[in-house]
Structure formats: structure tokens, C-alpha cells
Amino acid sequence: MKDWFDMEGPDCAGGAGEAARALEQARLEDAVRGLVESPDGRTFLRWLIHGAGVFRAVYPQSHAEAAFQEGRRTVGLSVLQLCVNVGAGDKLLNNEMNDEVNHG
């Protein structure tokens, strides 16, 4: 899956573009690591992923609604992929009940 921040164009061509994308990826992964370390950060990430409809099946009435839902889901999947990339997928999803009981 192509990440939302993988832009194409003259500014991203060649080695400089690849270096910029790698730097941006590292910055995003560091941000996710920071969020996952706190109960509030995990709550926010869960809210974002669940709100994006990553784990929900929908049957839109129109093509426009389907496109909107898929765009929102794509953002949620990108966030979830960042969490998995930093090794936080299990911590984020499996400890949801522990956070709610201990901090909620």
C-alpha cells in the first residue's frame, strides 16, 4: 500500500526525493512511538483508527459515499501501518482494555 505522504513529482524525483521520503517516514514513526508510550496517545490512535472505519464493513448508497469512506479508511490504514512498522500494533490493539481499566 502506498502511504499518503508518498508524493510524486519534480520535488521528489531521484535520490533527493527518496532521502526526503525516508526522513519523513522516520519522523512519523518517531511520532507514533511517542504516542504509543502514553495511555492518552494510545487512546488517540485507537480513536483515529476505529473512526476511520478500518475494522468496519460499510455498504454505501452511492459512489461518492463509497469513495469518501474508502479515502477515510485509507488514512486509518496508513496510521495502523505506521503503528505496525514501529512494533506497536499489538500493544495498541491488545492492551485496549487494560488502558481503559487503569486510566479510564
Helices and strands as residue ranges (DSSP letters): G 10-12, H 14-36, H 39-51, H 63-85, H 89-94, H 96-103
